[in-house]
Amino acid sequence: MKLMLLSDIAFAGMTERTMAIAPDIMVRLLVELCRFLTEAADVAREIAPMRPPAVAAFDLACANAALAPTSATTPICSTS
């Protein structure tokens, strides 16, 4: 989510010509941002308390559903 927001802002700035960012710098910026977000998520996962198996299974199902093609009537993830 954070990556999408920040990359959308960067690309919007380039498109609207409000930020003069060379394409090679934009690529480097996005690659480094991806690396940072991945590393931050890994650290957060390492220090987080252990989740119960049911919670972990639910989170995995939600993540898999978010990646799968869906129709407009199929909920991605529901707590009920």
N, C-alpha and C positions, 0 to 999 in steps of 0.2 A: 504494500500500500504506500509506504513512504517513498519507495523507489519510483513508483508510478507518478506520484505527486511531484516529486522533484524533477523527474525527467520531463513531465508535461510542462512545468514552469520553464525549464531550460529550452525546450523545443518551441514553446510559444514565444519566448523572448527572441529566439533566432528567427522565427517566421515573421514576427512583427517588426523585426529589425531594431528592437530596443536594446539588444545585447549583441555585441560583435564578438562572437565566439567562433573560432576557426573549427572546421569539422574534426581535425585531428585532436584538438583540445577537448571538444565535446565527447569524442569517443573515450579519451583518457579519463575525463571527469566521470562519465557513467560507469566505466570499468572500475575505477577506484571506489565509487559510491556502492556498487554491487559488492565489492570485496569488504568494505567497511560494514555494510548491513549484514552480510553473511557472518563475519567475525563477531559482530555484536550479538547476533542471534545465538551463535555457538556458545559464547560466554554466558549469556543469560540462561541457556539450557543447562550448562554445567553447574551453575550456582543455584538453580531453582530446586525446590524440594521435589522429592519423588512423587509422581502422580499415581493415584490408584489405577489399576488396570482398566477399569471401566471408563474412567475419564480419558486415559490415553487412547483407548479404542474409539471413543466418541470423537476426540480431536482428529485422529487419523481418518475416520470416516468423513468428517467435515472437510478436511484438506483434500481427500480424494474426490469428493463430490464437487468441490470448487474447481478442480482441474478437468472434470469430465464434461463432455458436451451435455447441455441441458435444454429442455424445452421451457417455454414460458410458464407452463403449469406445474413444472417439477420444482419443488423447493430444494435449494442447495443443501441446507442443513436445518434441522428443526430440533428444538429441545423438548418437544412433547412426544 
